[in-house]
Amino acid sequence: MKPVDAGIIRTYRLYPVIVQHYTVQPALAQKVLALALREQVQSRDVFDLKLLMDAGGADRPLPATADAKLTATIDNALAVDYDAYSGQVLAYLEPEYQDHYGNKQAWSEILLHIPSLHPLRRHTRAAETHPHPNGYDLPPPYAT
């Protein structure tokens, strides 16, 4: 863990307290487990997972406990539809991010990257996609 960035403290006018948070790799592992193990999948976990992947969280191997749950994580993430994402994530984003993420294409692009968490999927070319029942074009073997 490391201290919270001073810019965040200033932006939200927080008192300069010492607060610890997870670095990107442990946070990614937590999200993988949350998506695999929650009884009700949360679209915010899918969104967070993509942000953590973009931040380099998937650059190193996951701990064995998270790695063992990757298939369930990916399956659960791909089951989240745009309406759930729109209601659970978009309303909480800053307006400039709502403009970027507030459409079905953006959600499809987020979901398109989730299967790359799986070690066997990391080298799949983007062009090798197949339709998914939710209407997303995904790399095999997650297409049905």
N, C-alpha and C positions, 0 to 999 in steps of 0.2 A: 504494500500500500504506500501511497505517497500523498503529500498535502494537496488540498484543493487549490487550483490555480487562482492567483490574486485577481485576475480579470473577472472571474465569476463572482468573487466576493464584491468587487466594485459594481459590476453590472446589476446585481440584485440587492445592492446596498445592505449587505450582511455585515455583521460585526466580524472583525478579523479573529475568528476562532480557529482552533486547529481541528480539522475534520479529515478523517482518512477516507480514501475511496480505493476501489480495486483498480489495478492496472488493466490494460486491454485484454490480455490473454486470460486471466482469471475471470474477468467479466464475461468474456465470450463463453467460457466453459459453463458459467452459471446460467447463461441464457439458453445454451444447448440443453442443459438439464431441465430448466423451467419448461421449455417447449415440449420436451419428451414426457415429462412427469405430471404436468398440471392436468387436472380433470377437465377444466375448460380452458382451451387455448386462448391466449390473449394476443391480439394483433400487434400490440405494442412490443411484445417480445420478438416478433418477426422483424418489425422495423428496427428495433435495437440491435438485433442480430446482424442485420445488413450493415448498420453503421459501425458496429464493432469489427466486422469483416473488412470494411473499407479502411478502418484505422489500423489494420495490420494484425488483428487478433487471430487470424487463421494462418499467419505466416509460420507459426511453430505448431508442432503436434499438440493435440488436446490431451489432457490427462485421461487415463484409461477409463475412468468412470463416465466422463462425458463422451469419449470416443465410442464407447459401447452403446450409446443412446442415439447416435447420429441418424440412423434410418428412421427411428420414431420421430426425431426432431424435424427432419425434412418432410416426412409425411404429414405431420401435424401443421407445419408452417404452410404447406401447399394447400391445405384444406381451408385456410382462412380466405374469405372472399372480400371483394372491394368494399361492400357495404359495412362489414365489421371494421375494416381498416379505417374507413371514412369516419365512422362514429367514435372509434376508440383512440385514434391517433391524430387525425388532421385538426380536430378542434383544439388540440393542445400545443400545436406548433406555432411558432412566431409567424406573422402574416407573410413575410417574404418566403418562408419555407412552405407555407400552404400553397402558394402559387406554383412552386416547383413540384411538390409531391401530391397535389390535389387533383389527380386524374387517374383513370384506370390504367393508362399506359405506364405511369410511374410505378404503380403497384405491381403491374406485370413485370417490370424490369427488376424490382426488388426481389420478387419471387423467382425470377430466372436465375439469380445468383445464389440462392440458398442451397441448391443441390451441390454446388462446388465445394461446400464444406466437407463432403464425403471424399476421402482420399482417392477413391476410384473415379471420381467425377472431375477432379481438379484439372485434368488435361483435355477435357472434352471441348471441342471447338464450338463456338456459339452457333455456328450454322447447322450443327447436328441436333436439331430440336424436333420435338414431336408434340402434337396437341395433348393437352391435359383436360380432363372433364370440366374444370372450372374455366376453360377457355384460354389457358396460358400455354405458350410454347416452351416446353422444358426439355433439357437434355435427357436421354435415356439413362438409367432404367426407370426414371420417375414418371415418364409418360405412360398412360394406360391405353 
